[in-house]
């Protein structure tokens, strides 16, 4: 009986396959599992100061073209091996995009880029791409935005971020408390770091919440808490926050909260004034700080693609330029490789000294 009480603005409910069924169709291979596990272990060892290297998350602002993303991964794999003595590289593989108002919400939500929002297709293609990257032995880094999507793909990520718009969300904090990988909390869009600090504290604690289980049934999820979290400084409305004074203030806030003094810096967003070429300047300054004895900066994030800049999403996707972002502007590949090689050289000797030191954690 239609009572006229609920679903007044809903016109369709389309059932899709369960997380367990997608995993049966696209199973985790032994090689892929080893890539994920070794990546997770390496990140955690950096956070625990058992590994002195700097963690680098680099890749497209968002995935929109599977072929171009894989082509980028092939290049990144070679570079990752070249710098692995000093840098631990994971590829940024973001399938979901937060929106202040409206816009394309990412590859999982709308894989055809045409507003049809075939989420079922997006989940399949996203998992397939992550498996392909894991077969390359290239760890993947993502952002958890939707609260159900992780059931389909989270087993293939070696590291996960909670973004600036969701770092205050209780639901995302609880979800992060159950993740098996390390999780970075970004400071809020205003630049305030308190929300990220509180997010880390919440995620480190046991939590109970409603979600779906692998078979797609509503379930109470009970977590132990995630001991491997850290903060990500990404700048904000008041400007960048990667300078030495901002880093020092963040260290004090983490220390006061009783949290490990682990800081990642997002070289993009507010820290680059959304000018992609300035990301290299951020890396240069962080290299200087690390050479000067900084022990707290354990990671960096760089937005990069095959081609520099970005382009608007067009009605005819055939007109899109290959390897060019349709969201935030990115560094091109050549500049990215040059900047990361330079960063490696800048911090190589300092990383060796870190191995001999006993930094505060």
C-alpha positions in Angstrom: 0.0 0.0 0.0 1.3 3.4 -1.0 0.9 5.6 2.1 2.6 8.6 0.7 4.9 8.8 3.7 8.3 7.7 2.3 10.3 7.7 -0.9 8.6 10.8 -2.1 11.7 11.9 -4.0 12.9 8.4 -5.0 12.0 7.0 -8.5 14.2 3.9 -8.7 16.0 1.4 -6.5 18.3 -0.8 -8.7 19.8 -3.8 -6.9 23.5 -4.6 -7.7 25.7 -7.5 -7.0 27.0 -7.9 -3.4 30.6 -7.2 -2.4 31.2 -10.9 -2.0 29.9 -11.7 -5.5 32.2 -9.0 -7.1 35.1 -10.5 -5.3 34.2 -13.9 -6.6 34.1 -12.6 -10.1 37.4 -10.6 -9.7 39.3 -12.6 -7.0 42.4 -11.4 -5.3 45.4 -13.3 -6.7 48.3 -14.4 -4.6 50.6 -11.9 -6.4 48.1 -9.1 -6.0 47.6 -9.9 -2.3 51.3 -9.8 -1.7 51.6 -6.4 -3.3 48.8 -5.0 -1.1 50.2 -6.6 2.1 53.8 -5.6 1.4 52.7 -2.0 0.7 50.6 -1.9 3.9 53.5 -3.3 5.9 56.0 -0.8 4.5 53.7 2.2 5.2 53.1 1.0 8.8 56.8 0.6 9.3 57.4 4.1 8.2 54.8 5.3 10.7 56.5 3.2 13.4 59.9 4.6 12.4 61.2 1.1 11.6 61.7 2.3 8.0 63.3 5.8 7.6 62.1 6.3 4.0 59.6 9.0 3.0 56.2 7.8 1.8 55.1 9.3 -1.5 51.5 9.1 -2.8 51.5 10.3 -6.4 49.1 10.0 -9.3 46.1 11.5 -11.0 43.7 13.7 -9.1 41.1 11.2 -10.2 40.7 8.2 -12.4 38.5 8.7 -15.4 40.2 6.7 -18.1 41.4 3.2 -17.2 43.8 2.9 -20.2 45.5 6.2 -19.4 45.7 5.3 -15.7 47.4 2.0 -16.5 49.8 3.7 -18.8 50.7 6.1 -16.0 51.2 3.2 -13.7 53.7 1.5 -16.0 55.8 4.7 -15.9 55.4 5.1 -12.2 56.4 1.5 -11.5 59.8 2.1 -13.2 60.3 5.4 -11.3 59.3 3.7 -8.0 62.0 1.1 -8.4 64.6 3.8 -9.2 64.0 5.8 -6.0 63.0 3.0 -3.6 66.2 3.3 -1.5 64.9 6.6 -0.2 61.2 6.9 -1.2 58.3 4.4 -0.8 56.0 5.1 -3.7 52.3 4.3 -3.9 50.0 5.3 -6.8 47.2 7.7 -6.1 44.1 5.9 -7.4 41.1 8.0 -6.5 37.7 6.8 -7.8 35.4 9.1 -5.9 35.3 12.9 -5.8 33.7 15.0 -3.1 31.7 18.0 -4.4 30.9 21.2 -2.6 27.7 21.5 -4.7 27.3 19.4 -7.8 29.5 17.9 -10.5 31.1 14.6 -11.7 31.4 12.5 -8.6 34.1 10.1 -9.8 34.7 7.0 -11.8 32.7 4.6 -9.6 29.7 6.8 -9.6 29.7 7.6 -13.3 32.2 5.5 -15.2 30.8 6.5 -18.6 31.2 10.2 -17.8 27.7 10.9 -19.2 25.5 11.2 -16.1 24.1 7.6 -16.4 25.7 6.8 -13.1 26.3 3.1 -13.7 27.7 2.4 -10.3 27.6 -1.3 -10.8 29.8 -0.9 -13.8 32.1 1.5 -12.0 32.6 -0.9 -9.1 33.6 -3.7 -11.5 36.0 -1.6 -13.5 37.5 0.0 -10.4 38.2 -3.4 -8.9 39.6 -4.7 -12.2 42.0 -1.7 -12.4 43.2 -2.2 -8.8 43.9 -5.8 -9.5 45.9 -4.9 -12.6 48.0 -2.4 -10.6 48.6 -5.0 -7.9 49.8 -7.5 -10.5 52.3 -4.8 -11.5 53.5 -4.9 -7.8 52.5 -1.2 -7.5 50.8 -0.4 -4.2 47.6 1.7 -4.5 46.4 4.6 -2.4 42.8 5.8 -2.3 40.3 8.0 -0.6 37.3 6.5 1.2 34.3 8.7 0.5 31.2 6.5 0.1 30.4 4.4 3.2 29.5 1.2 1.2 32.1 1.3 -1.6 35.0 0.1 0.6 33.3 -3.3 0.9 33.9 -3.8 -2.8 37.5 -2.5 -3.2 39.2 -1.7 0.1 41.1 -5.1 0.2 43.2 -3.8 -2.7 44.4 -0.5 -1.1 47.7 -0.3 0.8 46.8 3.2 2.2 43.7 5.3 2.4 42.9 8.9 3.0 39.9 10.6 4.7 39.4 13.9 2.8 39.2 17.4 3.9 35.4 17.5 3.5 34.8 14.3 5.4 37.4 14.4 8.1 34.8 15.8 10.6 32.3 13.0 9.7 31.7 10.6 12.5 30.7 7.9 10.0 34.0 8.2 8.2 36.0 8.1 11.4 34.2 5.0 12.5 34.8 3.4 9.1 38.5 4.2 9.2 38.7 2.5 12.6 38.1 -0.8 10.9 40.4 -0.4 7.9 43.3 -2.9 7.7 45.6 -0.3 6.2 47.1 3.0 7.5 44.8 6.0 7.2 45.6 9.6 6.7 43.2 12.4 7.9 43.4 15.7 6.0 43.0 19.0 7.8 39.7 20.7 7.0 39.1 22.9 4.0 39.6 26.0 6.2 43.0 24.8 7.2 42.1 23.9 10.8 43.9 20.8 11.9 41.8 20.1 15.0 39.2 18.1 13.0 42.0 15.8 11.7 43.5 15.3 15.1 40.0 14.4 16.5 39.5 12.1 13.6 42.7 10.3 14.4 41.7 9.9 18.0 38.3 8.6 17.1 39.6 6.1 14.5 42.2 4.8 17.0 39.3 3.8 19.4 36.9 0.8 19.2 33.8 1.7 17.3 30.3 0.2 16.6 28.3 1.2 13.6 25.8 0.1 11.0 27.0 -0.9 7.5 26.7 -3.8 5.1 28.6 -7.1 5.3 30.3 -8.8 2.3 27.0 -10.6 1.5 25.2 -7.3 1.3 23.2 -7.6 4.6 22.8 -4.8 7.0 25.1 -5.5 9.9 26.5 -4.1 13.1 30.2 -3.6 12.5 32.4 -3.7 15.7 36.0 -2.5 15.3 39.1 -2.7 17.5 40.4 0.7 16.4 43.1 1.5 13.9 46.5 2.2 15.5 48.0 3.4 12.2 46.7 6.9 11.4 48.4 10.2 10.7 47.6 13.7 9.7 47.8 15.2 6.2 48.4 18.9 5.8 46.8 20.2 2.6 46.6 24.0 3.3 43.3 25.8 3.5 41.4 29.0 3.1 44.1 30.9 5.0 46.9 29.6 2.7 49.6 26.9 2.8 50.6 25.0 5.9 53.8 23.2 4.9 56.2 25.9 6.2 58.4 25.1 9.2 56.2 27.1 11.6 53.0 25.3 10.5 54.8 21.9 10.8 56.0 22.8 14.3 52.5 23.8 15.3 51.1 20.5 14.0 53.8 18.6 15.9 52.7 20.4 19.1 49.0 19.6 18.5 49.7 15.9 17.9 52.0 15.7 21.0 49.3 17.4 23.1 46.7 14.8 21.9 49.1 11.9 22.7 49.3 10.9 19.0 52.4 9.8 17.1 54.2 12.8 15.5 53.7 11.6 11.9 52.9 14.3 9.2 52.2 13.9 5.5 52.1 17.0 3.4 49.8 17.3 0.4 51.7 19.4 -2.1 48.6 20.2 -4.0 45.3 22.0 -3.0 45.8 24.9 -0.6 49.5 24.2 -0.4 50.0 25.0 -4.1 47.2 27.5 -4.4 45.9 24.9 -6.9 48.7 25.8 -9.3 50.1 22.4 -10.1 53.6 23.6 -11.0 54.0 24.9 -7.4 53.9 21.3 -6.1 57.6 21.1 -7.0 58.3 24.2 -4.8 56.6 22.5 -1.9 58.7 19.4 -2.4 61.8 21.6 -2.5 60.9 23.3 0.8 60.1 20.0 2.5 63.4 18.6 1.3 65.1 21.6 2.9 63.3 21.0 6.2 64.2 17.3 6.3 67.8 18.0 5.5 67.8 20.5 8.4 66.8 17.7 10.8 63.0 17.5 10.6 61.8 14.1 11.8 58.0 14.5 11.6 57.4 14.7 7.9 57.0 11.1 6.9 55.2 11.5 3.6 54.1 13.7 0.7 51.3 13.6 -1.8 51.5 14.9 -5.4 48.8 15.2 -8.0 50.2 14.1 -11.3 49.1 12.8 -14.7 50.5 12.0 -18.1 49.8 15.5 -19.3 50.0 18.8 -17.3 47.0 20.8 -16.4 43.3 19.8 -16.7 40.3 20.0 -19.1 36.6 20.3 -18.6 34.4 17.3 -18.9 32.7 17.4 -22.3 29.4 16.0 -23.6 31.2 14.0 -26.1 33.9 12.1 -24.2 35.6 11.2 -27.4 36.9 14.8 -27.5 38.7 14.5 -24.2 42.5 14.7 -24.4 44.3 11.5 -23.4 46.0 11.5 -20.0 44.7 15.0 -19.0 42.8 15.4 -15.7 39.1 16.3 -15.8 39.2 17.4 -12.2 42.1 19.3 -10.5 45.0 20.4 -12.6 48.0 18.1 -12.3 51.7 18.1 -13.0 52.7 16.4 -16.2 54.7 13.1 -16.1 58.1 14.6 -17.1 57.9 17.3 -14.4 56.7 14.8 -11.9 59.6 12.4 -12.5 62.1 15.3 -12.4 60.6 16.6 -9.1 60.6 13.2 -7.4 64.2 12.5 -8.5 65.2 15.8 -7.1 63.4 15.3 -3.9 65.1 11.9 -3.5 68.5 13.5 -3.9 67.6 16.3 -1.5 66.6 13.9 1.3 68.8 10.8 0.6 71.5 11.6 3.2 69.0 12.9 5.7 67.0 9.6 5.4 70.1 7.7 6.2 70.6 9.8 9.3 66.9 9.1 10.3 67.8 5.4 10.3 70.4 6.1 12.9 68.2 8.4 15.0 65.4 7.7 17.5 62.7 10.2 16.5 59.7 10.9 18.6 56.7 8.7 17.7 
